[in-house]
Amino acid sequence: MGENGDIVGRSVKEAAALIRQYFAEMTQAREEGRPTCYVYVMGSFASLLRSFGILPVFSEVVALNTAVRKVAHEYIGIAEDYGYSADVCGYVKADVGLYFKDGDHPMGRIPRPSMAVITNACNTYIKWAEIWERFYRVPIMVVEIPDPSYPGEPHGGGPEDEALYRRYVVDQVWELIHICEKVSGRKFDEESLREHLHYENEMKRHYRRLMELNKHCPAPFDALSHGTAFLGIMNALRGTKEGAEFFRQAVEEMEYKVAHGIGALPEEKFRLFLTGVPCYPIWRRFGEMFNEKGGNFVYSTYMAFASGGGDVDYDFDLERPVESMAEGVMREVRFGLSRLLAQPQCLSKMAEDYQVDGVVFHAIKSCRTVTTGLAESRLVMTHELPQVVTLYLDSDHMDRRVVAEAQMKNRIDAFFEAMAVRKLAKAQER
């Protein structure tokens, strides 16, 4: 295993290298005319696409990297000049700007899509795909995931209904397969799909283990910085041998850190939980404002829904790959929505499981899906878990114009003061 320095910090460096490699692969696909498919993190069907030699282009990953590299405003400005309003999702506007810049991205050249596949996991997905249809004039496949928990759903959630839901999704997957055959010029290869699903199973098993390991105190990784790196690989390399090996080594690193009492921070004073999407325009500074006070994010809803259900306890049955993949995606999208929509019962349970001192609710100006219900969820949590301090922040995941760093820092400082007082009172009670 080598010395401490050989393993601690290894996964973050490797994640950065693999993401650069993924963008290089997209650039190469553009140059070679390789078929590509625009997808989203929830319900990407990446393993199926890869079985046809179609490269999945994760549009959210592409967009957020413009913000991390502090150029998102250029792309957003192009989209707004074209006519998109200020309150439209920043990811969408960055993607529109990318179209008008002919795929020119700070990390490479993004290929035009040969097709696109989406689910109904997010209302923005539907409208965003309509933009692709107008701009690129390529086949768009919408895989509808039925969910009995939706308000107004005509059916219940009994076994008979679930069987109908699965059959409905399986039929749609076969339709997707036929589109992939036309786009790629290849016939469906069940053995190839089985291989990619095997690697996806491995990735998700290791991912679930990582989430469990962070329940230890001190937590071995930060769910904001390290966690977002893990998310990048979970999506970009989904269903690949390289992705499975990355997560195997990440688990090895985190188990080593747990065994030796090494935390993500030199001293973990406060255990935090992030609800919502990170603030990418000031990505590094956003994390520092918490870390420099000893606050470590041990869990985030982002690591749940943005992983495409990576921590859902379900393995694809390789003996029936198509049917099992359909059922797995149905479960993953439902689970992701339960975290995306910040259901109070889910939040309270995770806060207890990870023994958090504080919960940060990060409202996103241009994302109603993430932000809707956050204030209510915070109110419920303060009643259910009065010992947990909460913080509500307003900014954006892409648009730097609505990120007020000084104001944000003042509220974060007050948040830590409240947690310190709460901890002191608790110690005196003993």
Secondary structure, 3 states (H helix, E strand, C coil): CCCHHHHCCHHHHHHHHHHHHHHHHHHHHHHHCCCEEEECCCCCCHHHHHHCCCEEEEHHHHHHHHHHCCCHHHHHHHHHHHCCCCCCCHHHHHHHHHHHCCCEECCEECCCCCEEEEECCCHHHHHHHHHHHHHHCCCEEEECCCCCCCCCCCCCCCHHHHHHHHHHHHHHHHHHHHHHHHHHCCCCCHHHHHHHHHHHHHHHHHHHHHHHHCCCCCCCCCCCHHHHHHHHHHHHCCCCHHHHHHHHHHHHHHHHHHHCCCCCCCCCCEEEEEEECCCHHHHHHHHHHHHCCCEEEEEECHHHHCCCCCCCCCCCCCCCHHHHHHHHHHHHHHHHHHHHCCCHHHHHHHHHHCCCCEEEEEEECCCHHHHCCHHHHHHHHHHHCCCCEEEEEEECCCCHHHCCHHHHHHHHHHHHHHHHHHHHHHHHHC
